[in-house]
Amino acid sequence: FLTNTFTSSIAWAKSWTGKPYNLSASLSHSQNTQTRDINLSLPAVTFNVARQTPFKRKLATGDQRWYEKIGVGLTSSLLNSIATKDTLLFREGSLDQFRYGIQHTVPINTSLNVAKYFTVSPGISYTERWYLKTIEKTWDPDSGVIDVDTVNGFKAARDFSLSVNMNTRIYGMLQFRKGKISAIRHVITPTI
């Protein structure tokens, strides 16, 4: 049996002891010897800051306040990749074919107890993407053709998402008078 695809990858990861940070980096290569297609990802880097509660009191006295449960995290990712033919990889202009960008995501969330029996969990997520090269498309109404142009320079795209989740638990007990099973306890967890 012969295979036409070669793949290889290398990965490295670092966690800081006692700190909420971790960093990972990887390189990957995939090459088809029959079609001569090559895909490289070099590097792919991810930096994470685990969920932090910045408003939590150092010395807590009494019940936890609602704002002390607000948590913030961060994930930053960088990706640089190319998909081309192996004969074109090291030619002049091949560096212009690399696709690269950076993405930052900041989730903010908390949970609140409402009316004693309900848990409400609101959340906000902010994502920002950085590009050093973008594609601009314009339509020429005279010729009816869409012009495609690659524009060099820094551009950023941003988006937000909001969510609210509410849940509770309902407990029940079904008891039997006869048989080996004396009772069945059940839990219903409705979520909106």
C-alpha positions in Angstrom: 0.0 0.0 0.0 1.2 3.5 -0.8 0.1 6.8 0.6 0.2 10.0 -1.4 0.0 12.3 1.6 2.8 13.3 4.0 1.9 15.1 7.2 4.0 16.4 10.0 3.5 18.6 13.0 5.2 19.9 16.0 3.6 21.6 19.1 4.9 23.3 22.2 2.9 24.5 25.3 3.8 26.5 28.4 1.8 27.0 31.6 2.9 29.4 34.3 2.6 27.8 37.8 0.3 29.8 40.0 -0.7 32.1 37.2 -3.8 32.0 34.9 -1.8 32.1 31.7 -0.9 29.5 29.1 0.6 29.6 25.7 0.7 27.1 22.9 2.4 27.1 19.5 2.4 24.6 16.6 3.6 24.1 13.1 2.0 21.7 10.7 2.6 20.5 7.1 0.5 18.4 4.7 1.7 17.5 1.3 0.1 15.4 -1.5 2.8 13.9 -3.7 0.3 13.1 -6.5 -1.5 16.5 -6.9 1.6 18.4 -5.5 -0.7 20.4 -3.1 1.0 21.6 0.0 -0.6 23.1 3.1 1.5 24.8 5.8 0.4 26.4 9.0 3.4 28.2 10.5 2.9 29.2 13.2 -0.4 28.8 15.0 -0.1 30.5 18.4 -2.7 30.7 21.2 -2.4 32.6 24.4 -5.1 32.2 27.1 -5.9 33.9 30.3 -8.2 31.8 32.5 -11.4 33.3 33.9 -10.6 35.9 36.5 -13.0 37.6 39.0 -11.6 41.1 39.2 -14.3 42.4 41.6 -14.0 39.7 44.2 -13.0 40.9 47.7 -9.6 39.8 49.0 -11.1 39.4 52.5 -14.7 38.4 52.2 -17.1 39.0 55.1 -20.7 38.0 54.8 -22.4 36.7 51.7 -20.9 37.0 48.2 -22.2 40.1 46.4 -23.6 39.8 42.8 -20.7 41.8 41.2 -18.1 39.5 42.8 -19.2 36.7 40.5 -18.4 38.6 37.3 -15.7 36.8 35.4 -13.4 37.9 32.6 -11.2 35.8 30.3 -9.0 36.3 27.2 -8.1 34.1 24.3 -5.7 35.5 21.6 -4.9 33.4 18.5 -2.5 34.0 15.6 -2.6 31.9 12.5 -0.3 32.1 9.4 -1.0 29.6 6.6 -0.5 28.9 2.9 -2.1 26.4 0.5 -0.2 26.2 -2.8 1.7 23.7 -5.1 5.0 22.5 -3.8 6.8 23.8 -6.9 5.6 27.3 -6.2 6.3 27.5 -2.5 9.8 29.0 -2.6 9.4 31.1 -5.7 9.4 34.9 -5.8 6.1 36.2 -4.6 5.2 33.2 -2.6 5.3 35.2 0.7 2.3 37.2 -0.7 0.2 34.1 -0.8 0.4 33.6 3.0 -2.9 34.2 4.9 -2.5 35.5 8.4 -4.5 37.2 11.1 -4.9 37.6 14.8 -8.1 37.1 16.8 -8.9 38.2 20.4 -11.9 37.0 22.3 -13.0 38.4 25.7 -15.9 36.6 27.4 -17.5 38.3 30.4 -20.1 36.3 32.4 -21.7 36.0 35.8 -24.5 34.2 37.5 -27.3 35.6 39.8 -29.8 34.0 42.0 -33.3 35.5 41.3 -36.5 34.9 43.3 -34.6 32.3 45.4 -35.2 29.4 43.0 -33.8 30.6 39.7 -30.3 31.1 38.4 -29.8 33.7 35.7 -26.5 33.7 33.8 -25.9 36.8 31.6 -22.9 36.9 29.3 -21.2 39.2 26.8 -18.5 38.1 24.3 -16.4 40.6 22.4 -14.3 39.3 19.4 -11.8 41.4 17.4 -9.9 40.2 14.4 -6.8 41.9 13.0 -5.8 41.6 9.3 -2.8 43.0 7.5 -4.2 42.2 4.1 -7.9 42.3 3.0 -9.9 41.7 -0.1 -12.0 44.5 -1.5 -14.8 43.8 -4.0 -16.5 46.5 -6.1 -19.2 46.1 -8.7 -18.9 48.1 -11.9 -22.4 48.8 -13.1 -21.3 49.7 -16.7 -19.5 46.4 -17.4 -21.4 44.3 -14.9 -18.1 42.9 -13.6 -17.1 42.5 -9.9 -13.5 43.8 -9.4 -11.5 42.0 -6.8 -8.5 43.8 -5.3 -6.1 42.8 -2.5 -5.5 45.7 -0.2 -2.4 45.8 2.1 -2.7 47.6 5.4 -4.1 47.0 8.9 -7.8 46.4 9.2 -9.9 45.3 12.2 -13.3 43.6 12.4 -15.3 43.4 15.6 -18.4 41.7 16.8 -20.3 41.3 20.0 -22.7 38.7 21.3 -25.0 38.8 24.3 -26.7 35.9 26.0 -28.9 35.2 29.0 -29.6 31.8 30.4 -32.1 31.0 33.1 -32.5 27.6 34.9 -33.9 26.0 38.0 -34.3 22.6 39.5 -37.5 20.7 40.4 -37.1 17.7 42.7 -39.7 15.0 43.0 -40.1 11.7 44.9 -42.2 8.7 43.7 -42.7 6.2 46.6 -43.8 2.6 46.2 -45.6 0.6 49.0 -44.7 -2.8 47.7 -41.7 -4.4 45.9 -37.9 -4.2 46.2 -37.8 -0.5 45.1 -39.1 1.8 47.8 -38.8 5.1 46.0 -37.5 6.9 42.9 -36.1 10.4 43.2 -36.1 12.5 40.1 -34.7 16.0 39.1 -36.1 18.2 36.3 -33.8 21.0 35.2 -35.7 23.4 32.8 -33.5 25.9 31.0 -34.5 29.0 29.0 
